[in-house]
C-alpha cells in the first residue's frame, strides 16, 4: 500500500483542498482504497482550516469527484508508475 498527498485547486471558491490518498499498484493498474480530505487552504486570506467532521469530508469528496479531480489524480498516478523514462 502506498500513500500520497494530492491537492485540488478549486478556482471557483479560491481554495486548495489537500487529500491523503492510499492506493495499491499492481499489473492491473491503480486501486485507490481511501481518500481523506485533511485541510483546506484559503491562499488569498492566508489561512488554513482542518477537516475534522465526517460530513465535511463527504462534502469535499463529492465536490472534488464532481470536478474531475480524482480522474486526473488516477491518471497522474498511472503516469508515475507505468510510464517508462
MIDOSE-1310 file (N, C-alpha, C; in nm, 2 decimals, decimal comma, always signed):
residues 85
xxxx	+0,08/-0,12/+0,00/+0,00/+0,00/+0,00/+0,09/+0,12/+0,00; +0,05/+0,22/-0,08/+0,13/+0,34/-0,09/+0,03/+0,46/-0,05; +0,09/+0,57/-0,01/+0,01/+0,69/+0,01/+0,08/+0,81/-0,05; -0,01/+0,90/-0,08/+0,04/+1,03/-0,14/-0,05/+1,14/-0,10
xxxx	+0,00/+1,26/-0,11/-0,09/+1,38/-0,09/-0,12/+1,44/-0,22; -0,24/+1,48/-0,25/-0,28/+1,55/-0,37/-0,36/+1,67/-0,33; -0,35/+1,77/-0,42/-0,42/+1,90/-0,39/-0,51/+1,93/-0,50; -0,64/+1,96/-0,47/-0,73/+2,00/-0,56/-0,74/+2,16/-0,56
xxxx	-0,71/+2,22/-0,66/-0,71/+2,37/-0,67/-0,85/+2,40/-0,72; -0,94/+2,45/-0,63/-1,07/+2,48/-0,66/-1,08/+2,63/-0,69; -1,07/+2,66/-0,82/-1,06/+2,80/-0,86/-1,19/+2,88/-0,83; -1,31/+2,81/-0,84/-1,44/+2,87/-0,82/-1,45/+2,94/-0,68
xxxx	-1,39/+2,87/-0,58/-1,40/+2,92/-0,45/-1,27/+2,97/-0,39; -1,17/+2,98/-0,47/-1,04/+3,03/-0,43/-0,98/+2,95/-0,31; -0,98/+2,82/-0,32/-0,93/+2,73/-0,21/-0,85/+2,62/-0,27; -0,77/+2,56/-0,19/-0,69/+2,44/-0,22/-0,73/+2,33/-0,11
xxxx	-0,78/+2,22/-0,16/-0,82/+2,11/-0,07/-0,71/+2,01/-0,08; -0,65/+1,97/+0,04/-0,55/+1,87/+0,05/-0,61/+1,74/+0,08; -0,57/+1,63/+0,01/-0,62/+1,50/+0,04/-0,50/+1,40/+0,06; -0,52/+1,31/+0,15/-0,43/+1,20/+0,17/-0,49/+1,08/+0,09
xxxx	-0,42/+1,02/+0,00/-0,47/+0,91/-0,08/-0,39/+0,78/-0,05; -0,46/+0,68/-0,02/-0,40/+0,54/+0,00/-0,44/+0,46/-0,12; -0,34/+0,40/-0,18/-0,36/+0,32/-0,31/-0,26/+0,21/-0,32; -0,30/+0,11/-0,41/-0,22/+0,00/-0,44/-0,19/-0,01/-0,59
xxxx	-0,07/-0,04/-0,62/-0,03/-0,06/-0,76/-0,01/-0,20/-0,79; -0,07/-0,25/-0,90/-0,04/-0,39/-0,94/-0,05/-0,39/-1,10; -0,03/-0,50/-1,16/-0,03/-0,51/-1,30/-0,16/-0,46/-1,37; -0,27/-0,47/-1,29/-0,40/-0,43/-1,35/-0,42/-0,28/-1,34
xxxx	-0,34/-0,21/-1,26/-0,35/-0,06/-1,26/-0,34/-0,01/-1,11; -0,41/+0,10/-1,09/-0,41/+0,17/-0,96/-0,54/+0,14/-0,90; -0,54/+0,10/-0,77/-0,66/+0,08/-0,69/-0,65/+0,17/-0,57; -0,74/+0,26/-0,57/-0,75/+0,36/-0,46/-0,83/+0,30/-0,35
xxxx	-0,78/+0,29/-0,22/-0,86/+0,23/-0,11/-0,92/+0,34/-0,02; -0,85/+0,45/-0,01/-0,90/+0,55/+0,08/-0,86/+0,69/+0,04; -0,95/+0,79/+0,04/-0,92/+0,93/+0,01/-0,97/+1,01/+0,13; -0,88/+1,08/+0,19/-0,93/+1,16/+0,31/-0,89/+1,31/+0,29
xxxx	-0,99/+1,40/+0,29/-0,95/+1,54/+0,29/-0,89/+1,58/+0,43; -0,78/+1,64/+0,43/-0,71/+1,67/+0,56/-0,72/+1,82/+0,60; -0,71/+1,91/+0,50/-0,73/+2,05/+0,53/-0,76/+2,13/+0,41; -0,81/+2,25/+0,43/-0,85/+2,34/+0,32/-0,77/+2,47/+0,34
xxxx	-0,70/+2,51/+0,23/-0,62/+2,63/+0,24/-0,69/+2,74/+0,16; -0,70/+2,86/+0,22/-0,75/+2,98/+0,15/-0,64/+3,07/+0,13; -0,57/+3,06/+0,01/-0,44/+3,14/-0,01/-0,46/+3,29/-0,01; -0,58/+3,34/-0,06/-0,60/+3,48/-0,06/-0,62/+3,54/+0,08
xxxx	-0,66/+3,46/+0,17/-0,69/+3,50/+0,31/-0,57/+3,47/+0,40; -0,48/+3,38/+0,35/-0,37/+3,34/+0,43/-0,41/+3,25/+0,55; -0,51/+3,17/+0,53/-0,55/+3,08/+0,64/-0,57/+2,94/+0,59; -0,56/+2,85/+0,69/-0,59/+2,70/+0,66/-0,68/+2,65/+0,77
xxxx	-0,77/+2,57/+0,73/-0,87/+2,51/+0,82/-0,86/+2,36/+0,81; -0,86/+2,29/+0,92/-0,86/+2,14/+0,92/-1,00/+2,09/+0,89; -1,00/+1,97/+0,84/-1,13/+1,90/+0,81/-1,14/+1,79/+0,92; -1,24/+1,82/+1,01/-1,25/+1,73/+1,13/-1,37/+1,65/+1,13
xxxx	-1,48/+1,68/+1,05/-1,60/+1,61/+1,06/-1,63/+1,52/+0,94; -1,70/+1,41/+0,96/-1,74/+1,32/+0,85/-1,82/+1,39/+0,75; -1,91/+1,48/+0,79/-1,99/+1,55/+0,69/-1,91/+1,64/+0,61; -1,81/+1,71/+0,67/-1,72/+1,80/+0,59/-1,64/+1,72/+0,49
xxxx	-1,59/+1,60/+0,53/-1,52/+1,51/+0,44/-1,60/+1,47/+0,32; -1,73/+1,43/+0,35/-1,82/+1,39/+0,25/-1,84/+1,50/+0,15; -1,87/+1,62/+0,19/-1,89/+1,73/+0,10/-1,77/+1,76/+0,01; -1,65/+1,76/+0,07/-1,53/+1,79/+0,00/-1,50/+1,68/-0,10
xxxx	-1,53/+1,55/-0,06/-1,50/+1,44/-0,15/-1,60/+1,45/-0,27; -1,73/+1,48/-0,25/-1,82/+1,49/-0,35/-1,79/+1,60/-0,45; -1,75/+1,72/-0,40/-1,72/+1,83/-0,48/-1,59/+1,80/-0,57; -1,49/+1,74/-0,51/-1,37/+1,70/-0,58/-1,40/+1,60/-0,69
xxxx	-1,48/+1,50/-0,65/-1,52/+1,40/-0,75/-1,59/+1,46/-0,87; -1,69/+1,55/-0,84/-1,77/+1,61/-0,95/-1,68/+1,70/-1,03; -1,57/+1,75/-0,98/-1,49/+1,84/-1,06/-1,40/+1,77/-1,16; -1,39/+1,64/-1,14/-1,29/+1,56/-1,22/-1,16/+1,54/-1,16
xxxx	-1,14/+1,60/-1,04/-1,00/+1,59/-0,98/-0,95/+1,45/-0,96; -1,04/+1,36/-0,92/-1,00/+1,22/-0,89/-0,96/+1,15/-1,02; -1,03/+1,17/-1,13/-0,99/+1,11/-1,26/-0,85/+1,16/-1,30; -0,82/+1,29/-1,28/-0,69/+1,34/-1,31/-0,58/+1,28/-1,22
xxxx	-0,62/+1,26/-1,09/-0,53/+1,21/-0,99/-0,49/+1,07/-1,03; -0,59/+0,98/-1,07/-0,56/+0,85/-1,11/-0,47/+0,85/-1,23; -0,49/+0,93/-1,33/-0,41/+0,94/-1,45/-0,27/+0,98/-1,41; -0,25/+1,07/-1,32/-0,12/+1,11/-1,27/-0,05/+0,99/-1,21
xxxx	-0,11/+0,92/-1,12/-0,05/+0,81/-1,05/-0,01/+0,70/-1,16; -0,10/+0,68/-1,26/-0,06/+0,58/-1,36/+0,06/+0,62/-1,44; +0,07/+0,75/-1,47/+0,19/+0,80/-1,54/+0,31/+0,78/-1,46; +0,30/+0,81/-1,33/+0,42/+0,79/-1,24/+0,46/+0,65/-1,23
xxxx	+0,37/+0,55/-1,23/+0,40/+0,41/-1,21/+0,42/+0,33/-1,33; +0,36/+0,37/-1,44/+0,36/+0,28/-1,56/+0,43/+0,34/-1,68; +0,47/+0,47/-1,68/+0,54/+0,53/-1,79/+0,69/+0,51/-1,77; +0,75/+0,46/-1,87/+0,90/+0,44/-1,86/+0,97/+0,56/-1,91
x	+1,08/+0,60/-1,84/+1,15/+0,72/-1,88/+1,24/+0,69/-2,00
